[in-house]
């Protein structure tokens, strides 16, 4: 797998390219048996919508055992929030593609996030980005969880510092190229970075409240990590949240299918669980 970093300089976080590559190979090797079945279909890029196989595999129960609820979009009170729409999660060049690529592809995640951006911009719905960045000082944490350790070891979302964009363009921390025209249009609110999974340590809540937003359409990466953590935090803060189920994806590793784990929890706690097609139609009607 090719480098997605400048080969001439090691990052200032103290993690060398050699260390990143070794960690990445370990990560890919550990997941190889799980993702092998989907590898052949990855080279062609993401589909426009979730595949029929994905619809069937992650279908909701025919006879739900829990009350069915939904969220209504209200103009001026509803925003689109996208977590981590970044290269390291969504591109074949990203450091996590070996474990998330199958899920991203079968859900059509890359294109579905773009469809939400297009719909929100057309409806003049506020759009918020909650990104994930790591700076050199974050690599000096004295304890980490399993995936924190993994992210740090593979150089995921690394930047040289909070006040520098050196090397950002085209890096793993950068936006997916097709999203830049929506994110960098001067209207989208780019929040400060979250550091683990949830927005507890960034300014997403403040930015939403200052705009009078109390309803959120949630999408982005990764399903059972940052997206799910944002869902929980926003619910605890009193927001209504609908999750767009095929505008996210999760890792498939020997420990389990992260996307499936997230979908189960989304069904249990979200105020709405929509397909992208449904979300786009709802956003258009709200304009």
N, C-alpha and C positions, 0 to 999 in steps of 0.2 A: 504494500500500500504506500502510495507516495506521500512525501512530506507535505503538510499544508502550512509550513513555516519557512522562513528564510534560513537556508542551510548554513549561511556563513556565520551567524551569530546565535549563541545560546540565549534563551530568554533570561531576563534579569531576576527571575524568581529563584534561580539557583538550580533549576531543573534543566539538564542538557537535552539536546535532541536525541542522543543515544539512549538516555534514560526513558524519554517519552516513547521512543520506538519500541524499546524492550517491554515497557509496561503495556503498550498498545497490543503487541504481539501476544502477551500473556492473556490479555482480555479477550482477544479474538479467538485464541486457542481454546479458552475455557468455554466459549459459547459456540464453538464450531459445530458440535453435534446437534444443537438446537436449531441453528439458522440454516443448516445445509439445504434443507428442503426448499427454502425460499431463495437461495442464492442465485439460481439461474434467471429469475425474473427481475433481479435488481438492476441490471445494467441498462435496461430500457427506460429507467426513470419512473417517477411516480405516476400512477393512473389518476385520471381526473376525479374519480369517485371511488369509494370503497368497492372492492371486488365482490362478486356474488358469493365467493367462498368466505370472505370476511363477514358479510352480512349473515350468512348461515352460522358461521362458527361462533359469532358473538351476539346472536339473536336474543332478544328479550324473551322471557317465558311467555308461553301462550296464555297461561292463567296466572297472572301475578298474585303473589300472596300479600303484597303490601298496597296501601292506598296509592292511587295514581294522582300526582299533582303536576302542575304546569306553571309557567311564568308568562305573564303578558308583558310585551315590550311597551313602555310608555315614553314617548318622545320627550327629551329633555331630562329624563331620569335614568336612562339606560345607556350603557357604554359597552363597547367591545374591549376586552382585555386579553392580550396575547402574551403568554409566558415563553421566554427563550426561543424566539424565532430565528435561531442562530445556526451558523454553518456546522458547528461541532455536533449538533443534534440532527440536522435535516439534510445534509449533503453527503454524497458518497465520499467526499474528501474529508469529512469530519471524523474526529477520533472515535466516535461511538457508533459509526455506521455498521460495524460488524455485529452489533447486538441490537440496534434499533432499526436497521435498514429493512428487515422483513416486514415489521409492523408498519413502518412509515409507508412502504410501498403498497401493502395490501389495503391500508385505509385511504390511500390517496392523500395523505396528510399535507404534503407540500402544496399541492394545488388547492386543496380545500381551505387552508389558511388564507391563501391569496384570494379565493372567492369571497371569504368573509371581509377581507380588507376592501375589496372592490364594492361590495354591498354597503358596508358601513360608510365609506367615503361618499357614495352616491346618495345615501340617505342623510348625509351630514351628521351621522352619529359619532360622538367622540370615541377616539381610539387611544388606548393606553398600552404601552409595552412595559412589561416587567422583566428586565434582562438579568442575566447571570454573568458576573465577571469575577475573576480572581486576580488579585494583585500580589506582588512579591511578599507582602507582610502576611497574606492569608496562608502562605505555604509554611509559616512558622507556628501554626496552631499546635498545641501540645496534645490534643486528642481529637479523634475523628471517628465518624461512623463509617460503615463499610463503603458506601458509595462516595462519601466525601474523600476518603482515602484514594479510591479509584480515580475520581475526577482530578485530584491533585497530582497523582502519579502519572497521568497521561497528558498533563498540560492542558486540560479542558478549560475553555473560556479564559485563558491567560491573557493578561494585558500588562504592560510594563509599569503601570502606576495609575492612580485615580485621576491625575491631572495631565496625562499624556495619551494621545491617540497614535503614537508612533507604532507602526506595524499593524494597526488595527484593520485597515482596509484589506479585505481578502483573507483575513486570519480566521481561525476557528471561532473567535468571539464575535466576528462581524455578522451582520444580518445576512440572511439568504439574499442573493443578488436580486431576485425578482420582487422582493419586498421593499427594496430601498426607496422606490418612488412613492410608496405609501407612508413609510416610517419617517422619511426625511423630507416631507412636504411642508414642514413648518407648522403643521396643525396637530400632528400626533404627539401625545405626551409620553416622553421617554422617562420612566421613573429611575430613581437610583437603583443600583443592583441589589437583588437579594443574594444572600450568601450561602444558605444551605438549601432549603426548599420553599419555604413560605415567604409571604411579604411582610412578616413580622418585623424585619429589620430594614425595610426600605420605605419609601414615601408613597406607595400606591394608595393606601387608605386616605392619607391626607389629600392627595391629588384628586381622588374620586369625590371626596366630601366637599372640597372647595369648588367643584363643578356641579354640586347638587345631585350627584349620581347615587342612587341606592339600589340599582339593578344592574347586573353584570352578565354579559354573554362571554363565557370563558372558553378559550382555545389555546393551543400551543403545546409545548413539550415540557417535560415528558409526563405521560398520563398518570402513573402511580407515584410520581415524585413531585415536581414543582407544580404541575397543574392541579393535582389532588390537594396538595398542601395549600395552594392559593384558594381552592374551593373551601376548605375547612376554615381557614383564617377569615375569609370574607363572610362566611356564614356566621361565625362567632361575633363578627363586628356588626351584624345586623343587615347585611346585604341579601337580596335575593340573587341567586346565581343559577343560570342555565348553562350546562356544559355541552359543547358541540363535539359529539362522540367520535366523529371521523376526521376532526381537525386536531387530533392529538394521536399519540402512538406511544408504545412502551418497549422496553428491552425484553428480549427473550433469551434467557440464560438457564443453565442447569437448575438454578434455584426457583425458576418459575416464569410464567408469562406476566410481565408487568402490566400489559394492557388489559388482560382479563381481570387481574386484581383490581385495577382502577375502575373498570366498567361495573363490577359488582358494587363497589362503594359509591360510585356515581348514582346508581339506581336507588341506593338507600338514603342518600343525604341531599342530593341536588334538588333544586326547585323545578328543574326541567332538564331533560336529556334529549337533545335534538340531533338529527342528521344535518349535514351542511346544507343540503337542498332545502330543507324545512327552515333552517335558520335564515338563509338568504331570502326566502319568500317572506318571512316574518319581518325582517329588517326593511325590505322594500315597502311592505304595507304600512310600516310605521312612519315612513317619510312624510 
